[in-house]
Amino acid sequence: MKVLKIIKEVIRKILAIVLPIVFFGWVIIVLIDYYNASQNKDPNFCLSKETKEYSDGNVNICTGLGYKVYRYNRESYTAIEFGPFWLEERK
């Protein structure tokens, strides 16, 4: 039983160090891509990229860790939109 307590304590200490590092790393990634989108640049940390073609232009979609960036290049709408992963494309 004493060994089990020691193992639990070691795991708890490791998680107390690793989780904040991972969280702050993720925040930095999101902020960098948000800044790039606000400066009309392409995001750096896309997990997947997709382009949808329409008769009046296209929409580039970057899906990151918990967020999406839409770059609209259409006659009806030209903009960059940054939002959470559940953000839907404007039609």
N, CA, C and O atoms as a GROMACS GRO file, in nm:
protein
  364
    1MET      N    1   0.082  -0.120   0.000
    1MET     CA    2   0.000   0.000   0.000
    1MET      C    3   0.086   0.126   0.000
    1MET      O    4   0.048   0.227  -0.058
    2LYS      N    5   0.203   0.119   0.065
    2LYS     CA    6   0.290   0.235   0.071
    2LYS      C    7   0.345   0.269  -0.067
    2LYS      O    8   0.360   0.387  -0.100
    3VAL      N    9   0.376   0.168  -0.146
    3VAL     CA   10   0.427   0.188  -0.281
    3VAL      C   11   0.321   0.255  -0.367
    3VAL      O   12   0.353   0.342  -0.448
    4LEU      N   13   0.195   0.214  -0.352
    4LEU     CA   14   0.085   0.273  -0.428
    4LEU      C   15   0.069   0.421  -0.397
    4LEU      O   16   0.043   0.501  -0.487
    5LYS      N   17   0.085   0.459  -0.270
    5LYS     CA   18   0.077   0.599  -0.231
    5LYS      C   19   0.189   0.680  -0.295
    5LYS      O   20   0.168   0.792  -0.341
    6ILE      N   21   0.308   0.622  -0.298
    6ILE     CA   22   0.423   0.690  -0.357
    6ILE      C   23   0.401   0.710  -0.507
    6ILE      O   24   0.431   0.817  -0.560
    7ILE      N   25   0.350   0.608  -0.574
    7ILE     CA   26   0.323   0.617  -0.718
    7ILE      C   27   0.218   0.724  -0.746
    7ILE      O   28   0.235   0.804  -0.838
    8LYS      N   29   0.112   0.727  -0.668
    8LYS     CA   30   0.007   0.829  -0.685
    8LYS      C   31   0.064   0.969  -0.665
    8LYS      O   32   0.030   1.062  -0.739
    9GLU      N   33   0.148   0.985  -0.567
    9GLU     CA   34   0.207   1.117  -0.539
    9GLU      C   35   0.299   1.161  -0.652
    9GLU      O   36   0.299   1.278  -0.690
   10VAL      N   37   0.378   1.068  -0.707
   10VAL     CA   38   0.466   1.101  -0.819
   10VAL      C   39   0.383   1.141  -0.941
   10VAL      O   40   0.414   1.240  -1.007
   11ILE      N   41   0.278   1.066  -0.969
   11ILE     CA   42   0.190   1.099  -1.083
   11ILE      C   43   0.126   1.235  -1.062
   11ILE      O   44   0.117   1.314  -1.156
   12ARG      N   45   0.081   1.264  -0.942
   12ARG     CA   46   0.019   1.392  -0.911
   12ARG      C   47   0.118   1.507  -0.933
   12ARG      O   48   0.080   1.611  -0.987
   13LYS      N   49   0.242   1.490  -0.892
   13LYS     CA   50   0.344   1.594  -0.911
   13LYS      C   51   0.376   1.614  -1.059
   13LYS      O   52   0.392   1.727  -1.106
   14ILE      N   53   0.385   1.504  -1.132
   14ILE     CA   54   0.413   1.514  -1.275
   14ILE      C   55   0.300   1.588  -1.346
   14ILE      O   56   0.326   1.677  -1.428
   15LEU      N   57   0.175   1.553  -1.314
   15LEU     CA   58   0.061   1.621  -1.376
   15LEU      C   59   0.055   1.768  -1.337
   15LEU      O   60   0.017   1.852  -1.419
   16ALA      N   61   0.093   1.800  -1.215
   16ALA     CA   62   0.093   1.939  -1.169
   16ALA      C   63   0.194   2.022  -1.248
   16ALA      O   64   0.179   2.144  -1.258
   17ILE      N   65   0.295   1.959  -1.303
   17ILE     CA   66   0.394   2.031  -1.382
   17ILE      C   67   0.356   2.030  -1.531
   17ILE      O   68   0.364   2.133  -1.598
   18VAL      N   69   0.316   1.915  -1.582
   18VAL     CA   70   0.293   1.898  -1.725
   18VAL      C   71   0.166   1.969  -1.772
   18VAL      O   72   0.169   2.036  -1.876
   19LEU      N   73   0.056   1.957  -1.701
   19LEU     CA   74  -0.071   2.016  -1.747
   19LEU      C   75  -0.064   2.168  -1.764
   19LEU      O   76  -0.110   2.218  -1.867
   20PRO      N   77  -0.009   2.243  -1.670
   20PRO     CA   78   0.002   2.388  -1.695
   20PRO      C   79   0.090   2.423  -1.815
   20PRO      O   80   0.062   2.517  -1.888
   21ILE      N   81   0.197   2.347  -1.835
   21ILE     CA   82   0.284   2.372  -1.951
   21ILE      C   83   0.208   2.348  -2.081
   21ILE      O   84   0.217   2.428  -2.174
   22VAL      N   85   0.132   2.239  -2.087
   22VAL     CA   86   0.053   2.208  -2.207
   22VAL      C   87  -0.054   2.316  -2.228
   22VAL      O   88  -0.074   2.360  -2.340
   23PHE      N   89  -0.120   2.358  -2.121
   23PHE     CA   90  -0.225   2.459  -2.132
   23PHE      C   91  -0.168   2.591  -2.183
   23PHE      O   92  -0.223   2.650  -2.276
   24PHE      N   93  -0.059   2.637  -2.125
   24PHE     CA   94  -0.001   2.765  -2.168
   24PHE      C   95   0.056   2.755  -2.309
   24PHE      O   96   0.053   2.854  -2.383
   25GLY      N   97   0.107   2.641  -2.347
   25GLY     CA   98   0.151   2.620  -2.484
   25GLY      C   99   0.035   2.632  -2.582
   25GLY      O  100   0.048   2.694  -2.687
   26TRP      N  101  -0.078   2.574  -2.547
   26TRP     CA  102  -0.197   2.582  -2.631
   26TRP      C  103  -0.246   2.727  -2.641
   26TRP      O  104  -0.283   2.772  -2.750
   27VAL      N  105  -0.245   2.799  -2.530
   27VAL     CA  106  -0.287   2.940  -2.531
   27VAL      C  107  -0.196   3.020  -2.623
   27VAL      O  108  -0.245   3.105  -2.698
   28ILE      N  109  -0.068   2.996  -2.618
   28ILE     CA  110   0.026   3.068  -2.704
   28ILE      C  111  -0.001   3.038  -2.851
   28ILE      O  112   0.002   3.128  -2.935
   29ILE      N  113  -0.028   2.912  -2.884
   29ILE     CA  114  -0.060   2.874  -3.022
   29ILE      C  115  -0.186   2.946  -3.070
   29ILE      O  116  -0.188   3.000  -3.181
   30VAL      N  117  -0.290   2.947  -2.988
   30VAL     CA  118  -0.415   3.015  -3.026
   30VAL      C  119  -0.390   3.164  -3.045
   30VAL      O  120  -0.439   3.223  -3.142
   31LEU      N  121  -0.316   3.227  -2.954
   31LEU     CA  122  -0.290   3.370  -2.965
   31LEU      C  123  -0.206   3.404  -3.090
   31LEU      O  124  -0.231   3.506  -3.154
   32ILE      N  125  -0.110   3.321  -3.123
   32ILE     CA  126  -0.030   3.345  -3.243
   32ILE      C  127  -0.118   3.338  -3.368
   32ILE      O  128  -0.109   3.425  -3.455
   33ASP      N  129  -0.202   3.235  -3.378
   33ASP     CA  130  -0.289   3.224  -3.494
   33ASP      C  131  -0.395   3.335  -3.497
   33ASP      O  132  -0.431   3.382  -3.604
   34TYR      N  133  -0.444   3.376  -3.381
   34TYR     CA  134  -0.540   3.488  -3.376
   34TYR      C  135  -0.472   3.616  -3.426
   34TYR      O  136  -0.531   3.691  -3.504
   35TYR      N  137  -0.349   3.640  -3.380
   35TYR     CA  138  -0.276   3.759  -3.423
   35TYR      C  139  -0.254   3.755  -3.574
   35TYR      O  140  -0.273   3.856  -3.642
   36ASN      N  141  -0.212   3.641  -3.626
   36ASN     CA  142  -0.191   3.629  -3.770
   36ASN      C  143  -0.320   3.655  -3.848
   36ASN      O  144  -0.318   3.724  -3.949
   37ALA      N  145  -0.432   3.601  -3.800
   37ALA     CA  146  -0.560   3.624  -3.868
   37ALA      C  147  -0.598   3.771  -3.862
   37ALA      O  148  -0.651   3.825  -3.960
   38SER      N  149  -0.573   3.837  -3.749
   38SER     CA  150  -0.609   3.978  -3.737
   38SER      C  151  -0.519   4.067  -3.823
   38SER      O  152  -0.558   4.179  -3.856
   39GLN      N  153  -0.400   4.019  -3.858
   39GLN     CA  154  -0.308   4.093  -3.945
   39GLN      C  155  -0.322   4.051  -4.092
   39GLN      O  156  -0.239   4.086  -4.175
   40ASN      N  157  -0.427   3.977  -4.123
   40ASN     CA  158  -0.457   3.932  -4.259
   40ASN      C  159  -0.348   3.837  -4.313
   40ASN      O  160  -0.317   3.838  -4.432
   41LYS      N  161  -0.292   3.756  -4.224
   41LYS     CA  162  -0.192   3.656  -4.262
   41LYS      C  163  -0.251   3.517  -4.242
   41LYS      O  164  -0.354   3.501  -4.176
   42ASP      N  165  -0.186   3.416  -4.298
   42ASP     CA  166  -0.230   3.278  -4.281
   42ASP      C  167  -0.190   3.227  -4.143
   42ASP      O  168  -0.083   3.263  -4.093
   43PRO      N  169  -0.274   3.143  -4.081
   43PRO     CA  170  -0.238   3.083  -3.952
   43PRO      C  171  -0.121   2.986  -3.967
   43PRO      O  172  -0.101   2.927  -4.073
   44ASN      N  173  -0.043   2.971  -3.861
   44ASN     CA  174   0.075   2.884  -3.864
   44ASN      C  175   0.046   2.741  -3.820
   44ASN      O  176   0.113   2.648  -3.865
   45PHE      N  177  -0.053   2.721  -3.734
   45PHE     CA  178  -0.071   2.593  -3.667
   45PHE      C  179  -0.202   2.524  -3.708
   45PHE      O  180  -0.286   2.495  -3.623
   46CYS      N  181  -0.219   2.499  -3.836
   46CYS     CA  182  -0.340   2.430  -3.884
   46CYS      C  183  -0.322   2.280  -3.873
   46CYS      O  184  -0.219   2.225  -3.914
   47LEU      N  185  -0.422   2.213  -3.818
   47LEU     CA  186  -0.423   2.067  -3.819
   47LEU      C  187  -0.470   2.017  -3.954
   47LEU      O  188  -0.424   1.914  -4.004
   48SER      N  189  -0.564   2.091  -4.013
   48SER     CA  190  -0.611   2.057  -4.148
   48SER      C  191  -0.648   2.185  -4.222
   48SER      O  192  -0.695   2.282  -4.162
   49LYS      N  193  -0.625   2.182  -4.352
   49LYS     CA  194  -0.661   2.294  -4.439
   49LYS      C  195  -0.757   2.243  -4.545
   49LYS      O  196  -0.744   2.132  -4.595
   50GLU      N  197  -0.852   2.327  -4.578
   50GLU     CA  198  -0.952   2.289  -4.677
   50GLU      C  199  -0.990   2.413  -4.757
   50GLU      O  200  -0.992   2.523  -4.702
   51THR      N  201  -1.018   2.396  -4.884
   51THR     CA  202  -1.065   2.505  -4.968
   51THR      C  203  -1.196   2.463  -5.033
   51THR      O  204  -1.204   2.358  -5.096
   52LYS      N  205  -1.297   2.547  -5.016
   52LYS     CA  206  -1.427   2.522  -5.080
   52LYS      C  207  -1.444   2.621  -5.193
   52LYS      O  208  -1.430   2.742  -5.174
   53GLU      N  209  -1.474   2.569  -5.310
   53GLU     CA  210  -1.493   2.653  -5.428
   53GLU      C  211  -1.641   2.684  -5.447
   53GLU      O  212  -1.727   2.597  -5.430
   54TYR      N  213  -1.669   2.808  -5.482
   54TYR     CA  214  -1.805   2.852  -5.512
   54TYR      C  215  -1.801   2.924  -5.646
   54TYR      O  216  -1.694   2.954  -5.698
   55SER      N  217  -1.917   2.951  -5.702
   55SER     CA  218  -1.922   3.018  -5.831
   55SER      C  219  -1.868   3.161  -5.824
   55SER      O  220  -1.821   3.215  -5.924
   56ASP      N  221  -1.873   3.223  -5.707
   56ASP     CA  222  -1.826   3.362  -5.693
   56ASP      C  223  -1.694   3.373  -5.616
   56ASP      O  224  -1.657   3.483  -5.574
   57GLY      N  225  -1.621   3.262  -5.595
   57GLY     CA  226  -1.494   3.268  -5.525
   57GLY      C  227  -1.468   3.141  -5.446
   57GLY      O  228  -1.515   3.033  -5.482
   58ASN      N  229  -1.392   3.155  -5.336
   58ASN     CA  230  -1.362   3.038  -5.254
   58ASN      C  231  -1.352   3.078  -5.107
   58ASN      O  232  -1.348   3.196  -5.071
   59VAL      N  233  -1.348   2.973  -5.022
   59VAL     CA  234  -1.331   2.990  -4.878
   59VAL      C  235  -1.222   2.894  -4.833
   59VAL      O  236  -1.232   2.773  -4.854
   60ASN      N  237  -1.117   2.949  -4.771
   60ASN     CA  238  -1.010   2.867  -4.715
   60ASN      C  239  -1.038   2.846  -4.567
   60ASN      O  240  -1.064   2.942  -4.494
   61ILE      N  241  -1.033   2.720  -4.524
   61ILE     CA  242  -1.066   2.686  -4.385
   61ILE      C  243  -0.943   2.622  -4.321
   61ILE      O  244  -0.888   2.525  -4.373
   62CYS      N  245  -0.902   2.677  -4.209
   62CYS     CA  246  -0.793   2.621  -4.129
   62CYS      C  247  -0.854   2.574  -3.997
   62CYS      O  248  -0.916   2.653  -3.926
   63THR      N  249  -0.837   2.448  -3.965
   63THR     CA  250  -0.886   2.394  -3.838
   63THR      C  251  -0.765   2.372  -3.748
   63THR      O  252  -0.675   2.295  -3.780
   64GLY      N  253  -0.765   2.441  -3.633
   64GLY     CA  254  -0.658   2.428  -3.536
   64GLY      C  255  -0.705   2.350  -3.414
   64GLY      O  256  -0.811   2.287  -3.416
   65LEU      N  257  -0.628   2.355  -3.309
   65LEU     CA  258  -0.663   2.287  -3.184
   65LEU      C  259  -0.767   2.368  -3.106
   65LEU      O  260  -0.732   2.447  -3.019
   66GLY      N  261  -0.893   2.348  -3.139
   66GLY     CA  262  -1.001   2.416  -3.068
   66GLY      C  263  -1.051   2.541  -3.136
   66GLY      O  264  -1.134   2.612  -3.078
   67TYR      N  265  -1.005   2.571  -3.256
   67TYR     CA  266  -1.049   2.692  -3.325
   67TYR      C  267  -1.047   2.670  -3.476
   67TYR      O  268  -0.987   2.575  -3.527
   68LYS      N  269  -1.116   2.760  -3.546
   68LYS     CA  270  -1.118   2.758  -3.692
   68LYS      C  271  -1.091   2.899  -3.742
   68LYS      O  272  -1.127   2.998  -3.678
   69VAL      N  273  -1.028   2.906  -3.859
   69VAL     CA  274  -1.006   3.033  -3.926
   69VAL      C  275  -1.064   3.019  -4.067
   69VAL      O  276  -1.025   2.931  -4.143
   70TYR      N  277  -1.157   3.108  -4.100
   70TYR     CA  278  -1.216   3.111  -4.234
   70TYR      C  279  -1.163   3.234  -4.306
   70TYR      O  280  -1.168   3.345  -4.254
   71ARG      N  281  -1.113   3.213  -4.428
   71ARG     CA  282  -1.072   3.324  -4.514
   71ARG      C  283  -1.166   3.323  -4.634
   71ARG      O  284  -1.158   3.236  -4.720
   72TYR      N  285  -1.256   3.421  -4.637
   72TYR     CA  286  -1.354   3.431  -4.743
   72TYR      C  287  -1.299   3.517  -4.856
   72TYR      O  288  -1.263   3.633  -4.834
   73ASN      N  289  -1.292   3.462  -4.975
   73ASN     CA  290  -1.252   3.534  -5.096
   73ASN      C  291  -1.364   3.521  -5.198
   73ASN      O  292  -1.350   3.456  -5.301
   74ARG      N  293  -1.475   3.584  -5.167
   74ARG     CA  294  -1.592   3.573  -5.252
   74ARG      C  295  -1.638   3.713  -5.292
   74ARG      O  296  -1.607   3.811  -5.226
   75GLU      N  297  -1.713   3.720  -5.401
   75GLU     CA  298  -1.767   3.850  -5.443
   75GLU      C  299  -1.867   3.902  -5.340
   75GLU      O  300  -1.874   4.022  -5.316
   76SER      N  301  -1.944   3.811  -5.280
   76SER     CA  302  -2.047   3.852  -5.186
   76SER      C  303  -1.991   3.882  -5.046
   76SER      O  304  -2.055   3.952  -4.968
   77TYR      N  305  -1.873   3.828  -5.014
   77TYR     CA  306  -1.819   3.844  -4.879
   77TYR      C  307  -1.668   3.821  -4.880
   77TYR      O  308  -1.622   3.715  -4.923
   78THR      N  309  -1.594   3.919  -4.834
   78THR     CA  310  -1.448   3.907  -4.825
   78THR      C  311  -1.406   3.942  -4.683
   78THR      O  312  -1.423   4.057  -4.641
   79ALA      N  313  -1.353   3.845  -4.610
   79ALA     CA  314  -1.314   3.869  -4.470
   79ALA      C  315  -1.236   3.750  -4.417
   79ALA      O  316  -1.226   3.646  -4.482
   80ILE      N  317  -1.181   3.769  -4.297
   80ILE     CA  318  -1.119   3.660  -4.222
   80ILE      C  319  -1.195   3.648  -4.092
   80ILE      O  320  -1.221   3.748  -4.025
   81GLU      N  321  -1.231   3.526  -4.056
   81GLU     CA  322  -1.310   3.502  -3.936
   81GLU      C  323  -1.238   3.398  -3.849
   81GLU      O  324  -1.203   3.290  -3.896
   82PHE      N  325  -1.216   3.432  -3.723
   82PHE     CA  326  -1.149   3.345  -3.627
   82PHE      C  327  -1.249   3.312  -3.519
   82PHE      O  328  -1.314   3.402  -3.466
   83GLY      N  329  -1.264   3.183  -3.483
   83GLY     CA  330  -1.360   3.148  -3.380
   83GLY      C  331  -1.339   3.006  -3.328
   83GLY      O  332  -1.247   2.937  -3.370
   84PRO      N  333  -1.426   2.964  -3.238
   84PRO     CA  334  -1.415   2.830  -3.179
   84PRO      C  335  -1.442   2.722  -3.284
   84PRO      O  336  -1.494   2.750  -3.392
   85PHE      N  337  -1.407   2.599  -3.250
   85PHE     CA  338  -1.416   2.488  -3.346
   85PHE      C  339  -1.559   2.463  -3.392
   85PHE      O  340  -1.578   2.402  -3.498
   86TRP      N  341  -1.659   2.507  -3.321
   86TRP     CA  342  -1.797   2.484  -3.363
   86TRP      C  343  -1.848   2.597  -3.455
   86TRP      O  344  -1.964   2.593  -3.497
   87LEU      N  345  -1.766   2.695  -3.486
   87LEU     CA  346  -1.802   2.804  -3.575
   87LEU      C  347  -1.837   2.748  -3.712
   87LEU      O  348  -1.762   2.669  -3.768
   88GLU      N  349  -1.950   2.790  -3.765
   88GLU     CA  350  -1.996   2.742  -3.896
   88GLU      C  351  -1.959   2.843  -4.005
   88GLU      O  352  -1.951   2.963  -3.980
   89GLU      N  353  -1.938   2.794  -4.124
   89GLU     CA  354  -1.907   2.880  -4.238
   89GLU      C  355  -2.027   2.963  -4.277
   89GLU      O  356  -2.140   2.915  -4.275
   90ARG      N  357  -2.003   3.090  -4.311
   90ARG     CA  358  -2.112   3.174  -4.362
   90ARG      C  359  -2.142   3.134  -4.505
   90ARG      O  360  -2.051   3.109  -4.584
   91LYS      N  361  -2.266   3.130  -4.537
   91LYS     CA  362  -2.308   3.091  -4.672
   91LYS      C  363  -2.338   3.211  -4.757
   91LYS      O  364  -2.375   3.197  -4.873
   0.00000   0.00000   0.00000
